[in-house]
Amino acid sequence: KDYWLNVHGPIASKMANLRKYDQHVVVDAEHRHAIGQGSVVIDGYSELQFDSYGDMVEGVASLHGEGANDVPMFANPHCPILVLTKRTVMKIPAYLQGKKLIQCVSFLGRADGVSSERFAKEWWNIHDHLVQTIPGCVGCNQNLVIDRLVQGKPVHYADLPVEGMVEFWFEDMDAFDECYSTTGFKLRASVHAAEFIGTVTTYFVQAVPVELKK
């Protein structure tokens, strides 16, 4: 954690075209979902935002390997990369902006027999509406995987079985417990999720914003 936040972070922050950079440190890895866990095992993840895929490729190249050479100092040098497109389902209200919230993220795999096209349709056109009916949650983003990279090369879903990642925010753990115990979650959102989601790997994380170096 110390090396990642204080040494690697400032190096990566010099990347060209980088719009926003957050490091998310896992603070709780207990599984709290009825659907079984997937293969994602992490201590944290970096979130780097770009305006386009091309800007991302150019940004990574701009470091000339500097951001990758020190990864073995703190993490698996072959750690996978998910390229995602983000969609805001519930924006965090203005009165909660800047306050310390509980952030819960889940990495999602497809259910058996579900195509990537069906996953996207169910998640972005049906499940998002169900989530908005559940009390307790104050913010939600859906992130859909558009590419998977291992050792810098694209891989198939079978090699990195993650189709999406969802981010939830809660004011406190009481609100989280309320969300998961409601009829809206148990009998609607959770039941619908089981129709197209095969694995859910959940973490509570603490976001650490990184100042960009231009």
N, C-alpha and C positions, 0 to 999 in steps of 0.2 A: 504493500500500500504506500509506504513512504517513498520508495523509488518511483513508482508509477505516478504518484501525484506531484512529486517535487522535482523529478529529473526528466522523466519521459514526457510528461504533460507539456512543459515549456518547449521542448523540442518540436513536438507535433503541432503546437500552436502557431508555428511559423509557416504552416502549410498555405500555399497560395489558394485563393478562392474560398477559403474556409469562412463560413458565415457564423457558425456557433459551435462551441466545443464544450461538452460536459463529460465528466468522468463519474460513473455511477458505481459506488462501492456497496457490495452486498452486506447487509447488516442482519439478515435473517433468511435462512434457506429452508425453513420448515414448509412441507407441502400441505396446502390447505384446500385442495380442490378434489372433487369426487372423481374427476377424470385422472387417470394415471400419469405419472411423470414421463418426460421424454429423455433424450440423451444429452441435453444441455447442462454442463456442470461448470459454473463460473464463480469467481470471487469478485468479479466486477466487469463492467464493459464500458468502452468509450463510445460516445455518440458525437459524430462529426457531421455537421449539416452543410450541404452544398446546394446551389441552385439547380444543378443538373448533373447527370452521370458524367458527362464530359468534363465538367469543372472538377469533379471528384478525381478522375483519372489524372488530370493536369495537376491537381493539388498534391496528390501522392508523389508524382514524378518530381515535383519541385523540391522535395527534400533530398533527392539524390541518394536515397537509402538511409539517410541519417535517422529517420524515425523508426526504422526496422532493425537496425544493427544492434540496438541496445535492448530489444525485447527479451532476449534470453536472460537478462539481468534480473527480471522480475516475473516473467510469464512464459508459458509454452511458446516457443518461437513459431510454431505452426498453428497458432490460434486462428480459428476461422473468422471470416468477415461476412456479415450479412449486409447487403445493400437493400435499403428499405425506402418505400415512399410513405410519408406520414400524412395522416388525416385526423383532424381534431373533431371529436364527436361531442364532447362537453368541455367548453373552455372554463378554466378555473376562474371564479368570480373575482372582480376587481378588489373586493374587500379582503380576499385571502391571498392576493398577490404579495409575494415577499415573506409570507409567514411560513413557519416550519410545518410541513404537511407530511403525512405518511404516504410514501410512494411505493406502489406495488406493481411489479412488471411480470408478465407471463409470456413465455415462448411457446408457440402453438404448432403442433404437427397435425397433418391431415388424418382423418379417419380412413380406415381401409376402404378402397374403392372410390374415394372422393378425389376428383381432379382438382388441379389448381384453379381452374375456371369456376367450378362450383364452389370451392372454398371462398373465393373472393366475392362471389355473388351472395352467398349466405351471410358472410361476415359483414360486408359493407352495405348491403341492401335490406337486411332483415335484423341481424343480431344487434346492430348499432341502435336501432329503435327500441329494442327490448332493454338494452343497458340503460337508456335514458329514463326508464320507468322505475328504476330501483333506487330507493332512498339510501342515503349515507355517502354515496360517491359524489365528489365535488369537481372532478375533472377526469377526462378520458381521451386518450389518443389510440388510434388503430394504425399499426405499421404493417404494410404488406411487403413481403420479400419479393424483390425483382431480380436479384442475383445472389449467388453464393460463391465465395472465394476461399480456397484453401491453398496456402503457399503461393498466393498471388494468381492462382489459376481458377477459372470457373469450374464448378462441380455440379452434379445432378442432385436433385432432391434426396435421392436414396443415400447419398454420401453426407448430406447435411440436412436432415429431415426437420426443417423449420419452415413453415409457410407464412407465419405472421408473429407479431409481438404486440401485446396490448399494455398500455400504461394506465394505471388508475391512481387517483389521489383521494385521500381521506383526511378529515381534520384530525382524527385520532383513532386509536384502536377500537374504541366503542363504536364509532361510525363504520369501521371496517366490519366488525362483528355483526352490526345491524344489517349491513348490505348483504352479507352472505347468509343470513338467517331469514330473510324476507321470502314471502311466497313468490314475489316477482323473480327472485334469483333462482330459488329451488325448483319451482314448477314451470317457469317460462324460459328464462335465459339459460339456465343450466341444462334443461331438457333439450332446448334447441341446439345448444353447443355440442351436445353428444351426437347430433345427427351429422356433423361435418368435421368436428375436431377430435383427433385421436389421442393426443397427448397435450398436457399442460404442465409446464415447469415454471414454478412461481418463486419469486424472490422479493423481499423488501429491500429497497436500496436507498442510499443517501446520495443525492446529486451534488457534485462539486464543480461549479462553473470554472472554466479555464479562461484567463485573459488572453485574447488573441494578440500575436506579435506581428505587426505589419511592417 
